[in-house]
Amino acid sequence: MVEKFNDGKAQAANTYFDARFVRQAVKILPGEYFATSNDTLMVTVVGCCVSTCLMDLHNGVTGINHFLLPSDKGAEGEFCEASRYGMYAMELLINQMLALGADKRHMQAKVFGGGNVVSGISITNPGQINAEFVTTYLRRENIPLIASDLLEDYARKIYFFPDTGEVLVKRIRKYNNSTIMDRESAYRMKLRERPDEGIFELFE
């Protein structure tokens, strides 16, 4: 069962067995987050959305979210309003990790996404706004950003391994369907994912 919140954010509960990595995994969809103190593999796909992987390896607690600021315009007032949503998305994840025994003083972050994958955006790249928000947030909260793969013009599939803190990123440059865009568009309106084989990059 997925726990729903007023703004549509939810703790992910779409679990499956990942045969490639031979372990239980959870798929994180747009607007969801997940925190754990076990070795459940966390998997998500981001286009212009941003995914933050947080880890407190000292206490063995990790977590991930997948969010999009609701405004894709560059006006300062709209960005400030949108930032409040982003802060809520981050705080949900951090609070869940704290409840599992994490200590914010030991948290480190890896962030991914913010790709310019939305056609027809003529004012501001929404991915850039999301990337700028999350890096600014982490700096203000004194959470070290130890790895990132942001912006550019492609989507990413992310595999986050909580026992080591490693993240594998597959850059998606070609699509066989529009699943990624459809999910993010539906998520965006609310407030692909069979790529050709590509290369994984390991973020340690």
Secondary structure in CASP SS format (residue, H / E / C, confidence):
PFRMAT SS
TARGET T0000
AUTHOR 0000-0000-0000
METHOD secondary structure of the structure
MODEL  1
M C 1.00
V C 1.00
E E 1.00
K E 1.00
F C 1.00
N C 1.00
D C 1.00
G C 1.00
K C 1.00
A E 1.00
Q E 1.00
A C 1.00
A C 1.00
N E 1.00
T E 1.00
Y E 1.00
F E 1.00
D E 1.00
A C 1.00
R C 1.00
F C 1.00
V C 1.00
R E 1.00
Q E 1.00
A E 1.00
V E 1.00
K E 1.00
I E 1.00
L C 1.00
P C 1.00
G C 1.00
E E 1.00
Y E 1.00
F E 1.00
A E 1.00
T E 1.00
S C 1.00
N C 1.00
D C 1.00
T C 1.00
L E 1.00
M E 1.00
V E 1.00
T E 1.00
V E 1.00
V E 1.00
G C 1.00
C C 1.00
C C 1.00
V E 1.00
S E 1.00
T E 1.00
C E 1.00
L E 1.00
M E 1.00
D E 1.00
L C 1.00
H C 1.00
N C 1.00
G C 1.00
V E 1.00
T E 1.00
G E 1.00
I E 1.00
N E 1.00
H E 1.00
F E 1.00
L C 1.00
L C 1.00
P C 1.00
S C 1.00
D C 1.00
K C 1.00
G C 1.00
A C 1.00
E H 1.00
G H 1.00
E H 1.00
F H 1.00
C H 1.00
E H 1.00
A H 1.00
S H 1.00
R H 1.00
Y H 1.00
G H 1.00
M H 1.00
Y H 1.00
A H 1.00
M H 1.00
E H 1.00
L H 1.00
L H 1.00
I H 1.00
N H 1.00
Q H 1.00
M H 1.00
L H 1.00
A H 1.00
L C 1.00
G C 1.00
A C 1.00
D C 1.00
K H 1.00
R H 1.00
H H 1.00
M C 1.00
Q E 1.00
A E 1.00
K E 1.00
V E 1.00
F E 1.00
G E 1.00
G C 1.00
G C 1.00
N C 1.00
V C 1.00
V C 1.00
S C 1.00
G C 1.00
I C 1.00
S C 1.00
I C 1.00
T C 1.00
N C 1.00
P H 1.00
G H 1.00
Q H 1.00
I H 1.00
N H 1.00
A H 1.00
E H 1.00
F H 1.00
V H 1.00
T H 1.00
T H 1.00
Y H 1.00
L H 1.00
R H 1.00
R H 1.00
E C 1.00
N C 1.00
I C 1.00
P C 1.00
L E 1.00
I E 1.00
A E 1.00
S E 1.00
D E 1.00
L E 1.00
L C 1.00
E C 1.00
D C 1.00
Y C 1.00
A E 1.00
R E 1.00
K E 1.00
I E 1.00
Y E 1.00
F E 1.00
F C 1.00
P C 1.00
D C 1.00
T C 1.00
G C 1.00
E C 1.00
V E 1.00
L E 1.00
V E 1.00
K E 1.00
R E 1.00
I E 1.00
R C 1.00
K C 1.00
Y C 1.00
N C 1.00
N C 1.00
S C 1.00
T H 1.00
I H 1.00
M H 1.00
D H 1.00
R H 1.00
E H 1.00
S H 1.00
A H 1.00
Y H 1.00
R H 1.00
M H 1.00
K C 1.00
L C 1.00
R C 1.00
E C 1.00
R C 1.00
P C 1.00
D C 1.00
E C 1.00
G C 1.00
I C 1.00
F E 1.00
E E 1.00
L E 1.00
F E 1.00
E C 1.00
END
